Amino acid sequence: MTSISIIGLGNMAGALADRALAVGNTVEIIGRDPAKAKELAGALGGATVGTAGAAPAGDIVVLAVPYAGAAAVVSEYGDALQGKVIIDITNPVSPDFQGFVTPDGSSGAQEIAKAAPADAHVVKAFNTLFSHVLAAGPAEGRPLDVFIAGDDVQAKTRVSAFIESLGLRPMDTGRLAMARTLENVALLQLGLVAHSVKHTNFFLGVSILG
């Protein structure tokens, strides 16, 4: 099993922590508000509470905070993230849902990687799943697909193993630059919610034809 630290106290943090704990992974919850972090850990059962800014206990650190503050959070932890695999689940979508707040040609994951220690490895994952869909797990007999992107093969292997432990299916899309495409997938989903599907009870995945 895997040791996970989740920085953030929102719906995605809770959904990921709950699934991870259910299959025997160890989970540390970290948030700026110690009382809320303790409350979330207590509601989950089995999670520990870490200290914001201190070295996370987990080998894998899930960055489950709004993108607007994500790079600043990584910078704040600084060398405490040395050697860690950092899963970026953020979506740097503009407030009007029409584009991104990242520089042209870059992605949220790449900007976060710039703020991380040189020996930390950022892997994009989980950004195309709504929190309640992740919490529910496999749908109609098929696993949820988790698209991942990253530059370090070993880091992606570790993230893939973690994803599989949750009963989900990792789908490697290539190098970290592909994170921009994955963030566009999230934007596509928001467009579907606004114009055709009209709700968030869906996921996008791959059907492999025989």
Disulfide bonds with the S-S distance in Angstrom:
none
